[in-house]
Amino acid sequence: MGNKETIELAKSVLTKNYNQRPIVLVRGKGTSVWDADGKKYLDFTVGIAVNNLGHCYTIVNKAVQKQMTKLGHISNLYYNEPQANYAKALIDNIYKGRVFFCNSGAEANEAALKLVRKYSIEKFGKPKTEILAFEGGFHGRTMGALSMTSDKSYKEGFGSLISGIKHVPYNSIEAVEKAINKKTAAIIVEPVQSESGVHVPTVKFVQKLAKLASANKSLLVFDEIQTGFGRTGNLFAFKHFKVKPDIVTMAKAVANGFPMGVMFAKEEIAKSLTLGSHASTFGGHPAICAGALATLQELTKEGTIEHAREMGRYLMLKLTGMKNSLASIKEVRGMGLLVGVELAYPCAPIADRCAESGLLLNCVTERTIRLMPPITVTKQEIDKALNILGKVLKI
Ligand SMILES: Cc1ncc(COP(=O)(O)O)c(C=O)c1O
């Protein structure tokens, strides 16, 4: 089938909650993808910060295939080797704690939400009923995660959500100081807000936040669902800020394209996830864990993260140069290879024209284009992508 036939079929059978670009992708390798009509694109979206090692990364795919020929799904009624091995490897790259495996970012945040509530009852004898989240924050779309997400338009029509969630301005320690109190069970924060247009907080803000949380006996939850696994030029963004969150939620790039979510919690807090208190049928699937382990091994190989950092600097430098010569670019923001370009006008037509010219990027807000190439991207690919973007912005 070509693009047209598949789109017609999809439109007749799928729910209508996505605004899909009229392209059917059929093949991918590294930074490139091809559509059903054979057209090639540079992919600066990579499944929304998922394929951090690029599309169809052979080592990860082979690890999953190999495990699938041995043993596929078994549930958590039994132990499995890849799950235990991956948990150990991941913890070795964070710090002492425990992990719970699930299937998506929203699920990882749901697990965190349940855990902070249960921990507060067990620790203090009565529940702390409030959670601080941030304006512009995105944490997923299931009912609990949606309650912590700030954008009201995502909540319309769904009735009552979880109570006790307060949203305060991002990057404002004064706002947190005002809002935090004895009832604050946790503060959930993205180390870089991506969905609200790519906003990077100051190191001072994040470090002060960690101190305030600790002084107030509130847990600090880092949502690293989008920032994790090399995206910001470090394995996790919390490493840039030199803080140790109590809970870290992860998903997206965990297994370079295979669905997986993780909630990490420090040992003392993880204890509250007692027998039967939480579960996931598919969580910790042997083949996905084999893929996640292969992903982590590749990401922690000498040079991989350094390359991401270098490419992030290069991308930022080139974009800053473009900003200086193009009035259409108002601001360039980002960390590592998570970059937002704010335009002086709506960006949807720009993203459309880029796609026509062979570059996929997305509009994360009305005026902000987001660029998230794989961390394996090359200088030549960045040059090619920015050449397309520059030409489109000059039209
Ligand atoms: C920071 C953050 N948290 C949570 C989520 C939700 O993840 P998922 O779509 O896997 O449920 C996202 C997805 O974009 C995200 O960017």
The ligand as an SDF file (V2000), in Angstrom:
LIG
                    3D

 16 16  0  0  0  0  0  0  0  0999 V2000
    7.8700   14.6170   30.6620 C   0  0  0  0  0  0  0  0  0  0  0  0
    6.8480   13.5950   30.2550 C   0  0  0  0  0  0  0  0  0  0  0  0
    6.2210   12.8940   31.2150 N   0  0  0  0  0  0  0  0  0  0  0  0
    5.3010   11.9510   30.9050 C   0  0  0  0  0  0  0  0  0  0  0  0
    4.9450   11.6950   29.6010 C   0  0  0  0  0  0  0  0  0  0  0  0
    3.9370   10.6400   29.2810 C   0  0  0  0  0  0  0  0  0  0  0  0
    4.5440    9.5500   28.6730 O   0  0  0  0  0  0  0  0  0  0  0  0
    3.6830    8.4710   27.8700 P   0  0  0  0  0  0  0  0  0  0  0  0
    3.1820    9.1310   26.6280 O   0  0  0  0  0  0  0  0  0  0  0  0
    4.6550    7.3490   27.6010 O   0  0  0  0  0  0  0  0  0  0  0  0
    2.5720    8.0470   28.7790 O   0  0  0  0  0  0  0  0  0  0  0  0
    5.5730   12.4220   28.5650 C   0  0  0  0  0  0  0  0  0  0  0  0
    5.2140   12.2120   27.1580 C   0  0  0  0  0  0  0  0  0  0  0  0
    5.4180   13.0240   26.3010 O   0  0  0  0  0  0  0  0  0  0  0  0
    6.5680   13.3920   28.9120 C   0  0  0  0  0  0  0  0  0  0  0  0
    7.1800   14.1120   27.9820 O   0  0  0  0  0  0  0  0  0  0  0  0
  1  2  1  0
  2  3  1  0
  2 15  2  0
  3  4  2  0
  4  5  1  0
  5  6  1  0
  5 12  2  0
  6  7  1  0
  7  8  1  0
  8  9  2  0
  8 10  1  0
  8 11  1  0
 12 13  1  0
 12 15  1  0
 13 14  2  0
 15 16  1  0
M  END
$$$$
